[in-house]
Amino acid sequence: MIEVIYLGLMLIFIGFMLLMVALLLSIGKRGEGKVEGGGVVIIGPIPIVFGSNQKIATGLLVLAIVLVALLIILKYSWWIS
């Protein structure tokens, strides 16, 4: 159980580090750029996906379905063993 907590904290730390690297890389760029983004909110097993265009929303939907499936597989595999 402790290992799972450390794994979660490590993933949060890696996410913040990636955010800082992306911020530092974007500071050096000049000129106009196009910003696109999206997000996923997972309530129970149901993902709610939003994005600035169809391509981003589709990619996030696939990612959300994979993550929910992985969550269900891990949850039930730990109950069996």
PyMOL Python script that loads the backbone (N, CA, C, O; Angstrom):
from pymol import cmd

cmd.read_pdbstr("""\
ATOM      1  N   MET A   1       0.827  -1.198   0.000  1.00  0.00           N
ATOM      2  CA  MET A   1       0.000   0.000   0.000  1.00  0.00           C
ATOM      3  C   MET A   1       0.868   1.259   0.000  1.00  0.00           C
ATOM      4  O   MET A   1       0.550   2.245  -0.664  1.00  0.00           O
ATOM      5  N   ILE A   2       1.958   1.211   0.746  1.00  0.00           N
ATOM      6  CA  ILE A   2       2.851   2.370   0.816  1.00  0.00           C
ATOM      7  C   ILE A   2       3.469   2.661  -0.544  1.00  0.00           C
ATOM      8  O   ILE A   2       3.662   3.822  -0.904  1.00  0.00           O
ATOM      9  N   GLU A   3       3.785   1.593  -1.315  1.00  0.00           N
ATOM     10  CA  GLU A   3       4.388   1.788  -2.622  1.00  0.00           C
ATOM     11  C   GLU A   3       3.453   2.538  -3.565  1.00  0.00           C
ATOM     12  O   GLU A   3       3.904   3.334  -4.389  1.00  0.00           O
ATOM     13  N   VAL A   4       2.159   2.287  -3.445  1.00  0.00           N
ATOM     14  CA  VAL A   4       1.187   2.963  -4.307  1.00  0.00           C
ATOM     15  C   VAL A   4       1.140   4.452  -3.971  1.00  0.00           C
ATOM     16  O   VAL A   4       1.004   5.288  -4.863  1.00  0.00           O
ATOM     17  N   ILE A   5       1.252   4.778  -2.691  1.00  0.00           N
ATOM     18  CA  ILE A   5       1.262   6.187  -2.290  1.00  0.00           C
ATOM     19  C   ILE A   5       2.500   6.878  -2.843  1.00  0.00           C
ATOM     20  O   ILE A   5       2.411   7.988  -3.367  1.00  0.00           O
ATOM     21  N   TYR A   6       3.658   6.227  -2.729  1.00  0.00           N
ATOM     22  CA  TYR A   6       4.880   6.804  -3.277  1.00  0.00           C
ATOM     23  C   TYR A   6       4.803   6.945  -4.792  1.00  0.00           C
ATOM     24  O   TYR A   6       5.300   7.924  -5.347  1.00  0.00           O
ATOM     25  N   LEU A   7       4.189   5.985  -5.459  1.00  0.00           N
ATOM     26  CA  LEU A   7       4.026   6.070  -6.911  1.00  0.00           C
ATOM     27  C   LEU A   7       3.161   7.270  -7.280  1.00  0.00           C
ATOM     28  O   LEU A   7       3.483   7.998  -8.219  1.00  0.00           O
ATOM     29  N   GLY A   8       2.073   7.482  -6.555  1.00  0.00           N
ATOM     30  CA  GLY A   8       1.212   8.632  -6.817  1.00  0.00           C
ATOM     31  C   GLY A   8       1.927   9.952  -6.598  1.00  0.00           C
ATOM     32  O   GLY A   8       1.804  10.872  -7.406  1.00  0.00           O
ATOM     33  N   LEU A   9       2.675  10.047  -5.506  1.00  0.00           N
ATOM     34  CA  LEU A   9       3.427  11.269  -5.237  1.00  0.00           C
ATOM     35  C   LEU A   9       4.505  11.507  -6.293  1.00  0.00           C
ATOM     36  O   LEU A   9       4.764  12.646  -6.682  1.00  0.00           O
ATOM     37  N   MET A  10       5.128  10.424  -6.753  1.00  0.00           N
ATOM     38  CA  MET A  10       6.148  10.551  -7.786  1.00  0.00           C
ATOM     39  C   MET A  10       5.536  11.032  -9.100  1.00  0.00           C
ATOM     40  O   MET A  10       6.133  11.855  -9.793  1.00  0.00           O
ATOM     41  N   LEU A  11       4.363  10.531  -9.445  1.00  0.00           N
ATOM     42  CA  LEU A  11       3.705  10.975 -10.679  1.00  0.00           C
ATOM     43  C   LEU A  11       3.304  12.442 -10.607  1.00  0.00           C
ATOM     44  O   LEU A  11       3.402  13.165 -11.598  1.00  0.00           O
ATOM     45  N   ILE A  12       2.852  12.883  -9.437  1.00  0.00           N
ATOM     46  CA  ILE A  12       2.520  14.298  -9.257  1.00  0.00           C
ATOM     47  C   ILE A  12       3.771  15.150  -9.409  1.00  0.00           C
ATOM     48  O   ILE A  12       3.737  16.186 -10.072  1.00  0.00           O
ATOM     49  N   PHE A  13       4.877  14.725  -8.800  1.00  0.00           N
ATOM     50  CA  PHE A  13       6.139  15.455  -8.905  1.00  0.00           C
ATOM     51  C   PHE A  13       6.612  15.525 -10.352  1.00  0.00           C
ATOM     52  O   PHE A  13       7.046  16.583 -10.808  1.00  0.00           O
ATOM     53  N   ILE A  14       6.536  14.412 -11.080  1.00  0.00           N
ATOM     54  CA  ILE A  14       6.948  14.394 -12.487  1.00  0.00           C
ATOM     55  C   ILE A  14       6.066  15.324 -13.311  1.00  0.00           C
ATOM     56  O   ILE A  14       6.559  15.997 -14.217  1.00  0.00           O
ATOM     57  N   GLY A  15       4.772  15.372 -13.011  1.00  0.00           N
ATOM     58  CA  GLY A  15       3.873  16.277 -13.718  1.00  0.00           C
ATOM     59  C   GLY A  15       4.244  17.737 -13.512  1.00  0.00           C
ATOM     60  O   GLY A  15       4.231  18.524 -14.458  1.00  0.00           O
ATOM     61  N   PHE A  16       4.575  18.102 -12.274  1.00  0.00           N
ATOM     62  CA  PHE A  16       5.000  19.472 -12.011  1.00  0.00           C
ATOM     63  C   PHE A  16       6.316  19.792 -12.710  1.00  0.00           C
ATOM     64  O   PHE A  16       6.495  20.901 -13.215  1.00  0.00           O
ATOM     65  N   MET A  17       7.234  18.839 -12.744  1.00  0.00           N
ATOM     66  CA  MET A  17       8.513  19.066 -13.415  1.00  0.00           C
ATOM     67  C   MET A  17       8.306  19.258 -14.921  1.00  0.00           C
ATOM     68  O   MET A  17       8.935  20.127 -15.525  1.00  0.00           O
ATOM     69  N   LEU A  18       7.430  18.452 -15.529  1.00  0.00           N
ATOM     70  CA  LEU A  18       7.130  18.619 -16.961  1.00  0.00           C
ATOM     71  C   LEU A  18       6.490  19.977 -17.229  1.00  0.00           C
ATOM     72  O   LEU A  18       6.764  20.604 -18.252  1.00  0.00           O
ATOM     73  N   LEU A  19       5.648  20.425 -16.325  1.00  0.00           N
ATOM     74  CA  LEU A  19       5.022  21.733 -16.460  1.00  0.00           C
ATOM     75  C   LEU A  19       6.071  22.837 -16.421  1.00  0.00           C
ATOM     76  O   LEU A  19       6.004  23.784 -17.204  1.00  0.00           O
ATOM     77  N   MET A  20       7.030  22.722 -15.524  1.00  0.00           N
ATOM     78  CA  MET A  20       8.089  23.725 -15.433  1.00  0.00           C
ATOM     79  C   MET A  20       8.976  23.730 -16.685  1.00  0.00           C
ATOM     80  O   MET A  20       9.350  24.793 -17.180  1.00  0.00           O
ATOM     81  N   VAL A  21       9.307  22.550 -17.185  1.00  0.00           N
ATOM     82  CA  VAL A  21      10.122  22.463 -18.403  1.00  0.00           C
ATOM     83  C   VAL A  21       9.380  23.081 -19.586  1.00  0.00           C
ATOM     84  O   VAL A  21       9.979  23.812 -20.374  1.00  0.00           O
ATOM     85  N   ALA A  22       8.090  22.798 -19.718  1.00  0.00           N
ATOM     86  CA  ALA A  22       7.304  23.368 -20.816  1.00  0.00           C
ATOM     87  C   ALA A  22       7.209  24.879 -20.690  1.00  0.00           C
ATOM     88  O   ALA A  22       7.254  25.597 -21.688  1.00  0.00           O
ATOM     89  N   LEU A  23       7.079  25.355 -19.468  1.00  0.00           N
ATOM     90  CA  LEU A  23       7.024  26.803 -19.254  1.00  0.00           C
ATOM     91  C   LEU A  23       8.346  27.461 -19.638  1.00  0.00           C
ATOM     92  O   LEU A  23       8.355  28.500 -20.298  1.00  0.00           O
ATOM     93  N   LEU A  24       9.456  26.861 -19.227  1.00  0.00           N
ATOM     94  CA  LEU A  24      10.755  27.426 -19.573  1.00  0.00           C
ATOM     95  C   LEU A  24      11.025  27.379 -21.071  1.00  0.00           C
ATOM     96  O   LEU A  24      11.624  28.305 -21.619  1.00  0.00           O
ATOM     97  N   LEU A  25      10.594  26.323 -21.736  1.00  0.00           N
ATOM     98  CA  LEU A  25      10.778  26.234 -23.188  1.00  0.00           C
ATOM     99  C   LEU A  25       9.918  27.252 -23.926  1.00  0.00           C
ATOM    100  O   LEU A  25      10.327  27.762 -24.969  1.00  0.00           O
ATOM    101  N   SER A  26       8.745  27.554 -23.406  1.00  0.00           N
ATOM    102  CA  SER A  26       7.859  28.494 -24.090  1.00  0.00           C
ATOM    103  C   SER A  26       8.280  29.941 -23.882  1.00  0.00           C
ATOM    104  O   SER A  26       7.906  30.810 -24.670  1.00  0.00           O
ATOM    105  N   ILE A  27       9.048  30.213 -22.839  1.00  0.00           N
ATOM    106  CA  ILE A  27       9.494  31.584 -22.596  1.00  0.00           C
ATOM    107  C   ILE A  27      10.445  32.039 -23.697  1.00  0.00           C
ATOM    108  O   ILE A  27      10.409  33.202 -24.101  1.00  0.00           O
ATOM    109  N   GLY A  28      11.291  31.145 -24.185  1.00  0.00           N
ATOM    110  CA  GLY A  28      12.278  31.500 -25.196  1.00  0.00           C
ATOM    111  C   GLY A  28      11.705  31.749 -26.576  1.00  0.00           C
ATOM    112  O   GLY A  28      12.384  32.339 -27.417  1.00  0.00           O
ATOM    113  N   LYS A  29      10.496  31.328 -26.834  1.00  0.00           N
ATOM    114  CA  LYS A  29       9.913  31.486 -28.171  1.00  0.00           C
ATOM    115  C   LYS A  29       9.321  32.878 -28.338  1.00  0.00           C
ATOM    116  O   LYS A  29       8.737  33.436 -27.409  1.00  0.00           O
ATOM    117  N   ARG A  30       9.479  33.425 -29.529  1.00  0.00           N
ATOM    118  CA  ARG A  30       8.926  34.746 -29.845  1.00  0.00           C
ATOM    119  C   ARG A  30       7.888  34.603 -30.950  1.00  0.00           C
ATOM    120  O   ARG A  30       7.883  33.616 -31.685  1.00  0.00           O
ATOM    121  N   GLY A  31       7.029  35.575 -31.057  1.00  0.00           N
ATOM    122  CA  GLY A  31       6.042  35.581 -32.126  1.00  0.00           C
ATOM    123  C   GLY A  31       4.700  35.036 -31.652  1.00  0.00           C
ATOM    124  O   GLY A  31       4.510  34.685 -30.487  1.00  0.00           O
ATOM    125  N   GLU A  32       3.801  34.983 -32.592  1.00  0.00           N
ATOM    126  CA  GLU A  32       2.466  34.513 -32.266  1.00  0.00           C
ATOM    127  C   GLU A  32       2.419  33.000 -32.351  1.00  0.00           C
ATOM    128  O   GLU A  32       3.040  32.386 -33.219  1.00  0.00           O
ATOM    129  N   GLY A  33       1.682  32.424 -31.448  1.00  0.00           N
ATOM    130  CA  GLY A  33       1.500  30.980 -31.450  1.00  0.00           C
ATOM    131  C   GLY A  33       0.036  30.642 -31.287  1.00  0.00           C
ATOM    132  O   GLY A  33      -0.771  31.478 -30.881  1.00  0.00           O
ATOM    133  N   LYS A  34      -0.289  29.435 -31.602  1.00  0.00           N
ATOM    134  CA  LYS A  34      -1.665  28.972 -31.462  1.00  0.00           C
ATOM    135  C   LYS A  34      -1.741  28.079 -30.231  1.00  0.00           C
ATOM    136  O   LYS A  34      -0.967  27.132 -30.094  1.00  0.00           O
ATOM    137  N   VAL A  35      -2.659  28.379 -29.354  1.00  0.00           N
ATOM    138  CA  VAL A  35      -2.804  27.617 -28.122  1.00  0.00           C
ATOM    139  C   VAL A  35      -4.051  26.754 -28.226  1.00  0.00           C
ATOM    140  O   VAL A  35      -5.144  27.241 -28.517  1.00  0.00           O
ATOM    141  N   GLU A  36      -3.865  25.475 -27.983  1.00  0.00           N
ATOM    142  CA  GLU A  36      -4.984  24.548 -27.965  1.00  0.00           C
ATOM    143  C   GLU A  36      -4.871  23.699 -26.714  1.00  0.00           C
ATOM    144  O   GLU A  36      -3.773  23.467 -26.208  1.00  0.00           O
ATOM    145  N   GLY A  37      -5.993  23.243 -26.223  1.00  0.00           N
ATOM    146  CA  GLY A  37      -5.945  22.426 -25.022  1.00  0.00           C
ATOM    147  C   GLY A  37      -7.245  21.693 -24.802  1.00  0.00           C
ATOM    148  O   GLY A  37      -8.194  21.816 -25.577  1.00  0.00           O
ATOM    149  N   GLY A  38      -7.266  20.940 -23.746  1.00  0.00           N
ATOM    150  CA  GLY A  38      -8.452  20.180 -23.403  1.00  0.00           C
ATOM    151  C   GLY A  38      -8.286  19.554 -22.041  1.00  0.00           C
ATOM    152  O   GLY A  38      -7.266  19.747 -21.380  1.00  0.00           O
ATOM    153  N   GLY A  39      -9.272  18.815 -21.624  1.00  0.00           N
ATOM    154  CA  GLY A  39      -9.206  18.178 -20.323  1.00  0.00           C
ATOM    155  C   GLY A  39     -10.204  17.047 -20.202  1.00  0.00           C
ATOM    156  O   GLY A  39     -11.106  16.883 -21.023  1.00  0.00           O
ATOM    157  N   VAL A  40     -10.010  16.271 -19.147  1.00  0.00           N
ATOM    158  CA  VAL A  40     -10.883  15.136 -18.871  1.00  0.00           C
ATOM    159  C   VAL A  40     -11.244  15.181 -17.393  1.00  0.00           C
ATOM    160  O   VAL A  40     -10.378  15.359 -16.537  1.00  0.00           O
ATOM    161  N   VAL A  41     -12.523  15.020 -17.104  1.00  0.00           N
ATOM    162  CA  VAL A  41     -12.996  14.873 -15.735  1.00  0.00           C
ATOM    163  C   VAL A  41     -13.617  13.485 -15.649  1.00  0.00           C
ATOM    164  O   VAL A  41     -14.545  13.171 -16.394  1.00  0.00           O
ATOM    165  N   ILE A  42     -13.109  12.655 -14.746  1.00  0.00           N
ATOM    166  CA  ILE A  42     -13.630  11.294 -14.613  1.00  0.00           C
ATOM    167  C   ILE A  42     -14.463  11.230 -13.348  1.00  0.00           C
ATOM    168  O   ILE A  42     -13.946  11.386 -12.242  1.00  0.00           O
ATOM    169  N   ILE A  43     -15.753  10.999 -13.516  1.00  0.00           N
ATOM    170  CA  ILE A  43     -16.675  10.851 -12.397  1.00  0.00           C
ATOM    171  C   ILE A  43     -17.132   9.399 -12.390  1.00  0.00           C
ATOM    172  O   ILE A  43     -17.940   8.977 -13.217  1.00  0.00           O
ATOM    173  N   GLY A  44     -16.592   8.644 -11.433  1.00  0.00           N
ATOM    174  CA  GLY A  44     -16.858   7.211 -11.407  1.00  0.00           C
ATOM    175  C   GLY A  44     -16.211   6.585 -12.631  1.00  0.00           C
ATOM    176  O   GLY A  44     -15.041   6.850 -12.907  1.00  0.00           O
ATOM    177  N   PRO A  45     -16.933   5.771 -13.362  1.00  0.00           N
ATOM    178  CA  PRO A  45     -16.360   5.190 -14.577  1.00  0.00           C
ATOM    179  C   PRO A  45     -16.675   5.992 -15.843  1.00  0.00           C
ATOM    180  O   PRO A  45     -16.415   5.522 -16.950  1.00  0.00           O
ATOM    181  N   ILE A  46     -17.230   7.190 -15.690  1.00  0.00           N
ATOM    182  CA  ILE A  46     -17.683   7.962 -16.851  1.00  0.00           C
ATOM    183  C   ILE A  46     -16.747   9.143 -17.091  1.00  0.00           C
ATOM    184  O   ILE A  46     -16.667  10.044 -16.256  1.00  0.00           O
ATOM    185  N   PRO A  47     -16.033   9.151 -18.228  1.00  0.00           N
ATOM    186  CA  PRO A  47     -15.172  10.305 -18.528  1.00  0.00           C
ATOM    187  C   PRO A  47     -15.956  11.413 -19.229  1.00  0.00           C
ATOM    188  O   PRO A  47     -16.750  11.153 -20.133  1.00  0.00           O
ATOM    189  N   ILE A  48     -15.720  12.643 -18.798  1.00  0.00           N
ATOM    190  CA  ILE A  48     -16.290  13.823 -19.449  1.00  0.00           C
ATOM    191  C   ILE A  48     -15.122  14.539 -20.114  1.00  0.00           C
ATOM    192  O   ILE A  48     -14.197  14.978 -19.432  1.00  0.00           O
ATOM    193  N   VAL A  49     -15.155  14.661 -21.439  1.00  0.00           N
ATOM    194  CA  VAL A  49     -14.027  15.171 -22.211  1.00  0.00           C
ATOM    195  C   VAL A  49     -14.399  16.495 -22.845  1.00  0.00           C
ATOM    196  O   VAL A  49     -15.499  16.656 -23.374  1.00  0.00           O
ATOM    197  N   PHE A  50     -13.464  17.455 -22.790  1.00  0.00           N
ATOM    198  CA  PHE A  50     -13.648  18.716 -23.490  1.00  0.00           C
ATOM    199  C   PHE A  50     -12.316  19.126 -24.112  1.00  0.00           C
ATOM    200  O   PHE A  50     -11.248  18.819 -23.584  1.00  0.00           O
ATOM    201  N   GLY A  51     -12.401  19.824 -25.243  1.00  0.00           N
ATOM    202  CA  GLY A  51     -11.187  20.247 -25.932  1.00  0.00           C
ATOM    203  C   GLY A  51     -11.471  21.387 -26.875  1.00  0.00           C
ATOM    204  O   GLY A  51     -12.622  21.685 -27.195  1.00  0.00           O
ATOM    205  N   SER A  52     -10.388  22.029 -27.320  1.00  0.00           N
ATOM    206  CA  SER A  52     -10.555  23.182 -28.194  1.00  0.00           C
ATOM    207  C   SER A  52     -10.834  22.779 -29.640  1.00  0.00           C
ATOM    208  O   SER A  52     -11.325  23.591 -30.424  1.00  0.00           O
ATOM    209  N   ASN A  53     -10.524  21.527 -29.999  1.00  0.00           N
ATOM    210  CA  ASN A  53     -10.894  21.048 -31.333  1.00  0.00           C
ATOM    211  C   ASN A  53     -11.153  19.538 -31.274  1.00  0.00           C
ATOM    212  O   ASN A  53     -10.936  18.902 -30.242  1.00  0.00           O
ATOM    213  N   GLN A  54     -11.608  18.989 -32.364  1.00  0.00           N
ATOM    214  CA  GLN A  54     -12.013  17.581 -32.421  1.00  0.00           C
ATOM    215  C   GLN A  54     -10.831  16.638 -32.218  1.00  0.00           C
ATOM    216  O   GLN A  54     -10.979  15.597 -31.579  1.00  0.00           O
ATOM    217  N   LYS A  55      -9.664  16.986 -32.751  1.00  0.00           N
ATOM    218  CA  LYS A  55      -8.483  16.133 -32.650  1.00  0.00           C
ATOM    219  C   LYS A  55      -8.048  15.961 -31.193  1.00  0.00           C
ATOM    220  O   LYS A  55      -7.742  14.848 -30.765  1.00  0.00           O
ATOM    221  N   ILE A  56      -8.021  17.034 -30.448  1.00  0.00           N
ATOM    222  CA  ILE A  56      -7.617  16.972 -29.040  1.00  0.00           C
ATOM    223  C   ILE A  56      -8.657  16.213 -28.226  1.00  0.00           C
ATOM    224  O   ILE A  56      -8.300  15.384 -27.388  1.00  0.00           O
ATOM    225  N   ALA A  57      -9.934  16.483 -28.461  1.00  0.00           N
ATOM    226  CA  ALA A  57     -10.987  15.808 -27.719  1.00  0.00           C
ATOM    227  C   ALA A  57     -10.976  14.299 -27.979  1.00  0.00           C
ATOM    228  O   ALA A  57     -11.197  13.511 -27.060  1.00  0.00           O
ATOM    229  N   THR A  58     -10.723  13.896 -29.219  1.00  0.00           N
ATOM    230  CA  THR A  58     -10.667  12.472 -29.550  1.00  0.00           C
ATOM    231  C   THR A  58      -9.489  11.790 -28.857  1.00  0.00           C
ATOM    232  O   THR A  58      -9.635  10.693 -28.317  1.00  0.00           O
ATOM    233  N   GLY A  59      -8.338  12.428 -28.872  1.00  0.00           N
ATOM    234  CA  GLY A  59      -7.166  11.878 -28.197  1.00  0.00           C
ATOM    235  C   GLY A  59      -7.377  11.746 -26.698  1.00  0.00           C
ATOM    236  O   GLY A  59      -6.992  10.742 -26.098  1.00  0.00           O
ATOM    237  N   LEU A  60      -7.983  12.748 -26.097  1.00  0.00           N
ATOM    238  CA  LEU A  60      -8.254  12.687 -24.661  1.00  0.00           C
ATOM    239  C   LEU A  60      -9.319  11.633 -24.329  1.00  0.00           C
ATOM    240  O   LEU A  60      -9.259  10.999 -23.276  1.00  0.00           O
ATOM    241  N   LEU A  61     -10.280  11.451 -25.221  1.00  0.00           N
ATOM    242  CA  LEU A  61     -11.287  10.421 -24.993  1.00  0.00           C
ATOM    243  C   LEU A  61     -10.655   9.032 -25.007  1.00  0.00           C
ATOM    244  O   LEU A  61     -10.977   8.197 -24.163  1.00  0.00           O
ATOM    245  N   VAL A  62      -9.765   8.783 -25.951  1.00  0.00           N
ATOM    246  CA  VAL A  62      -9.068   7.495 -26.004  1.00  0.00           C
ATOM    247  C   VAL A  62      -8.237   7.298 -24.735  1.00  0.00           C
ATOM    248  O   VAL A  62      -8.247   6.217 -24.147  1.00  0.00           O
ATOM    249  N   LEU A  63      -7.524   8.334 -24.317  1.00  0.00           N
ATOM    250  CA  LEU A  63      -6.725   8.253 -23.098  1.00  0.00           C
ATOM    251  C   LEU A  63      -7.602   7.984 -21.877  1.00  0.00           C
ATOM    252  O   LEU A  63      -7.237   7.179 -21.020  1.00  0.00           O
ATOM    253  N   ALA A  64      -8.742   8.644 -21.790  1.00  0.00           N
ATOM    254  CA  ALA A  64      -9.641   8.446 -20.653  1.00  0.00           C
ATOM    255  C   ALA A  64     -10.194   7.027 -20.623  1.00  0.00           C
ATOM    256  O   ALA A  64     -10.290   6.428 -19.552  1.00  0.00           O
ATOM    257  N   ILE A  65     -10.556   6.484 -21.775  1.00  0.00           N
ATOM    258  CA  ILE A  65     -11.088   5.117 -21.821  1.00  0.00           C
ATOM    259  C   ILE A  65     -10.014   4.117 -21.402  1.00  0.00           C
ATOM    260  O   ILE A  65     -10.300   3.167 -20.672  1.00  0.00           O
ATOM    261  N   VAL A  66      -8.784   4.327 -21.861  1.00  0.00           N
ATOM    262  CA  VAL A  66      -7.685   3.438 -21.471  1.00  0.00           C
ATOM    263  C   VAL A  66      -7.443   3.510 -19.962  1.00  0.00           C
ATOM    264  O   VAL A  66      -7.252   2.481 -19.313  1.00  0.00           O
ATOM    265  N   LEU A  67      -7.452   4.717 -19.408  1.00  0.00           N
ATOM    266  CA  LEU A  67      -7.213   4.866 -17.973  1.00  0.00           C
ATOM    267  C   LEU A  67      -8.335   4.256 -17.131  1.00  0.00           C
ATOM    268  O   LEU A  67      -8.063   3.639 -16.102  1.00  0.00           O
ATOM    269  N   VAL A  68      -9.572   4.418 -17.548  1.00  0.00           N
ATOM    270  CA  VAL A  68     -10.684   3.819 -16.814  1.00  0.00           C
ATOM    271  C   VAL A  68     -10.615   2.300 -16.900  1.00  0.00           C
ATOM    272  O   VAL A  68     -10.862   1.617 -15.907  1.00  0.00           O
ATOM    273  N   ALA A  69     -10.284   1.762 -18.068  1.00  0.00           N
ATOM    274  CA  ALA A  69     -10.146   0.310 -18.204  1.00  0.00           C
ATOM    275  C   ALA A  69      -9.007  -0.207 -17.327  1.00  0.00           C
ATOM    276  O   ALA A  69      -9.150  -1.245 -16.680  1.00  0.00           O
ATOM    277  N   LEU A  70      -7.885   0.498 -17.297  1.00  0.00           N
ATOM    278  CA  LEU A  70      -6.764   0.104 -16.445  1.00  0.00           C
ATOM    279  C   LEU A  70      -7.149   0.158 -14.979  1.00  0.00           C
ATOM    280  O   LEU A  70      -6.772  -0.721 -14.204  1.00  0.00           O
ATOM    281  N   LEU A  71      -7.889   1.175 -14.595  1.00  0.00           N
ATOM    282  CA  LEU A  71      -8.356   1.287 -13.212  1.00  0.00           C
ATOM    283  C   LEU A  71      -9.246   0.117 -12.826  1.00  0.00           C
ATOM    284  O   LEU A  71      -9.096  -0.443 -11.741  1.00  0.00           O
ATOM    285  N   ILE A  72     -10.162  -0.254 -13.694  1.00  0.00           N
ATOM    286  CA  ILE A  72     -11.062  -1.378 -13.408  1.00  0.00           C
ATOM    287  C   ILE A  72     -10.285  -2.685 -13.334  1.00  0.00           C
ATOM    288  O   ILE A  72     -10.538  -3.504 -12.450  1.00  0.00           O
ATOM    289  N   ILE A  73      -9.348  -2.891 -14.246  1.00  0.00           N
ATOM    290  CA  ILE A  73      -8.550  -4.123 -14.230  1.00  0.00           C
ATOM    291  C   ILE A  73      -7.723  -4.215 -12.954  1.00  0.00           C
ATOM    292  O   ILE A  73      -7.680  -5.267 -12.317  1.00  0.00           O
ATOM    293  N   LEU A  74      -7.067  -3.121 -12.576  1.00  0.00           N
ATOM    294  CA  LEU A  74      -6.243  -3.147 -11.368  1.00  0.00           C
ATOM    295  C   LEU A  74      -7.081  -3.337 -10.109  1.00  0.00           C
ATOM    296  O   LEU A  74      -6.671  -4.042  -9.187  1.00  0.00           O
ATOM    297  N   LYS A  75      -8.238  -2.717 -10.069  1.00  0.00           N
ATOM    298  CA  LYS A  75      -9.097  -2.835  -8.882  1.00  0.00           C
ATOM    299  C   LYS A  75      -9.549  -4.283  -8.684  1.00  0.00           C
ATOM    300  O   LYS A  75      -9.469  -4.811  -7.575  1.00  0.00           O
ATOM    301  N   TYR A  76     -10.014  -4.913  -9.731  1.00  0.00           N
ATOM    302  CA  TYR A  76     -10.523  -6.279  -9.586  1.00  0.00           C
ATOM    303  C   TYR A  76      -9.411  -7.314  -9.498  1.00  0.00           C
ATOM    304  O   TYR A  76      -9.622  -8.386  -8.931  1.00  0.00           O
ATOM    305  N   SER A  77      -8.238  -7.027 -10.041  1.00  0.00           N
ATOM    306  CA  SER A  77      -7.142  -7.997  -9.913  1.00  0.00           C
ATOM    307  C   SER A  77      -6.602  -8.001  -8.487  1.00  0.00           C
ATOM    308  O   SER A  77      -6.145  -9.041  -8.013  1.00  0.00           O
ATOM    309  N   TRP A  78      -6.640  -6.879  -7.800  1.00  0.00           N
ATOM    310  CA  TRP A  78      -6.180  -6.849  -6.408  1.00  0.00           C
ATOM    311  C   TRP A  78      -7.189  -7.503  -5.484  1.00  0.00           C
ATOM    312  O   TRP A  78      -6.800  -8.042  -4.448  1.00  0.00           O
ATOM    313  N   TRP A  79      -8.482  -7.476  -5.823  1.00  0.00           N
ATOM    314  CA  TRP A  79      -9.482  -8.156  -4.993  1.00  0.00           C
ATOM    315  C   TRP A  79      -9.343  -9.659  -5.092  1.00  0.00           C
ATOM    316  O   TRP A  79      -9.562 -10.363  -4.106  1.00  0.00           O
ATOM    317  N   ILE A  80      -8.986 -10.167  -6.260  1.00  0.00           N
ATOM    318  CA  ILE A  80      -8.879 -11.618  -6.457  1.00  0.00           C
ATOM    319  C   ILE A  80      -7.682 -12.176  -5.717  1.00  0.00           C
ATOM    320  O   ILE A  80      -7.777 -13.249  -5.122  1.00  0.00           O
ATOM    321  N   SER A  81      -6.554 -11.474  -5.739  1.00  0.00           N
ATOM    322  CA  SER A  81      -5.345 -12.029  -5.113  1.00  0.00           C
ATOM    323  C   SER A  81      -5.228 -11.730  -3.651  1.00  0.00           C
ATOM    324  O   SER A  81      -4.258 -12.140  -3.013  1.00  0.00           O
TER     325      SER A  81
END
""", "prot")
cmd.dss("prot")
cmd.show_as("cartoon", "prot")
cmd.util.cbc("prot")
cmd.orient("prot")
